Amino acid sequence: MVGTVSYMPPEQAMGGEVTPRSDLYSLGAMLYELITGRPPFVGDETVAIITQHLNVPPVAPSWHVPDLPPGLEALILRLLEKDSTKRPASAAEVREALRSIPFLRERGTAELPGLGRGRGIAGSPSPQPSPIGVGEGVNPIYRNIFVGRESELRQLQAAFDAAASGQGSLIAVVGEPGIGKTAVCEQLATYVAVRGGKTLVGHSYEEGSLSLPYLAFVEAMRTYVLAREPDGLRKDLGSGAVEVARIVSEVRERVGIEPTPSTGDAEEERWRLFQAVAGFLRNAATVHPIVVVLEDLHWADRGTLDLLLHVARNLQGARLVIIGTYRDVEVDRSHPLSAALAELRRIGSFSRVLLRGLTADEVQRMMGGITGQEVRWSFAEAVHRQTEGNPLFVQEVLRYLVEEGLIVHEGGQWHRTGQTAPEMHIPEGLRDVIGKRLSRLSPVCNRVLAVAAVIGRDFALETLRLLEAAPTEEELLAALEEALRVGVLEDQSRGALVRFRFAHAFFRQTLYEEIFTPRRLRLHQEVARALERQFAARLEEHAAELAEHFAQSSDPSDLTKAVAYGEIAAKRAISVYAYGEAVHHLEQAILGQEVLDSGDWAKRCDLLLELSRAQMPLGEPRKVADTFAPDAFALAEAGGDHIRASRACHLALEALHRDSPNNVLSREWRDWAERADGYAAPGSVDRAYADVAVARARFASGDADEGHRLLCSVARSSRAAAWRSNSPAVLD
């Protein structure tokens, strides 16, 4: 890389075309430093500075030099635009802009405010303390600063460099909430971009938020699909295009492919889907080496974890790095991720990056980077001791002290107020400091954020607008702007789609848990109805969210919807072989049905039968044989429903066979075979199934003649072929 990183335009850092407007960006950076005494972006490492050039707006120069002429500040900020087309067109235009600034025209640059001093004009009146809540582009206290993590970044960078040479790998980035997992990955993304690679990011979400099968992978792949031109995308997809299109709908639109209905063995079809995803990522990485970041795997669904395992086993020779982040404090031995990690550790390309708290020295550097001035050691050490070096906690402590008025910004410098040292006012824990900061927001802002917390970590402005008790448009926008200013929300808008995201899950969790339970249930109901209106044309895609929200209601009509949407979500999950997700939705639907109408045995029986079918491919057939099928059979038997009873027997026998072929020798098999024999209707598929089950029991007990007779009877039946295609396990 050629150039001085502090003055480097974004397009040069990314290897793009360098134009005269690129030189104007560098001029803007030099003017910024000339006026304020510091470059627009500072950091511990080159990558940290480049990341800011690419993604972070500069702090307004007037923050450092309060008496700076507005025209000069506007020109500097225009020169530092990320988009080169928004910068002045030429140096001549810059010269004319400088001439038009009254202060410079009258007094010249020799008397430029704060020239190289980072403070106001000597002898001018001291400016008043800056108000709390100024915008992110003005007040650096609401910006994110990255320090430290040198060894961790080197490990991640080395993995990418190896992948660029065809040595793919899987890395887990692990640590407590707020420790900086996302920040480390963002720094790596800059390193990857500078070296010609691509970073694709996907997220898993808390229960109750957006929920789709394989969502983390879908989000990551969607970014690539939308950016790739159709011919290249078709080549990358290869023979797996139809399979990938099952889970990434944008593939259908971009290359004109429609998934075909699944007709074969479910487990084989699922393998084909996983193989298609792995092949797609490998092919895409031949164009540019790729890093796929899967955030918050502690919230991942079973399907995402299974797909991760499959992709991880196919990294050899790939120019691909998979990075998964998760909170180790939330993963115990019973957690689904724990079993996945045990499998991943057996893969030679797997490694782990463990993030711990920053050192006291790093905390001091972080606080200095945020405030723009040197921070005394005793203050930094006290913050480190209280926060244990958790970067989010450090950041929130500083914001809290500023918002409480314990630290103020005057004359381009931060000062404490009163006689008591600021460190004496540090709250006890992260949740405590976040709660105190939220309490300082206006009542309307807190109400809007509480509703947003019920929606989930990410939410759309349109959803808030459609709430029955929504505030006025002006109140709503003002509340969102207030939350954005103080770093509680981040703007995630794209084009006309206006979306927001809580800056950290802790904000959402704190707000959600503080809502009075009856009010929280009512808000879930309101959110569910708003989502129904918002996605009226695409309810199937949002069935999982709708089911979660409606399930929180006590209204019978809402609970009926919760059950119905749960079934839709389960069918959608099964259609893409995400059986774990299907099981979750059906279990929730059964709970909702019990509350709604515990006497409707037929509906509960049907849900148990669906649950049994979804559970079967997950490798835990004993749950079907021991619980789901017996419960369904008991309900059907009590209701005198022979068809449902026969289906329950069918599922129990299939589960026993999947558990172990030797189960045919057991008393359990004979009991279920006798039940199937008693309830199967003559001439039906279930009858053929029952006869085979009984025949196998006879063979096992030594009655070969009767067993042979029953099998011959089934073989002669014209219905046997159709039955055989549906249930090969028992015939094999």
Helices and strands as residue ranges (DSSP letters): G 5-7, H 10-13, H 20-36, H 46-55, H 61-64, H 70-79, G 84-86, H 91-99, H 102-107, G 109-111, G 140-142, H 150-164, E 169-174, H 181-194, E 198-203, H 215-227, H 230-237, G 238-240, H 241-247, H 249-255, H 266-287, E 290-295, G 297-299, H 302-312, E 320-326, G 328-330, H 336-344, E 350-354, H 360-371, H 377-387, H 391-403, E 407-410, E 413-416, G 422-425, H 430-439, H 443-455, E 458-460, H 461-465, H 473-485, E 489-491, E 499-502, H 505-514, H 517-534, G 536-538, G 540-542, H 543-550, H 556-575, H 579-597, H 601-615, G 616-618, H 621-623, I 624-628, H 629-638, H 642-659, G 661-665, H 667-679, H 685-701, H 704-716, H 720-726, H 728-731
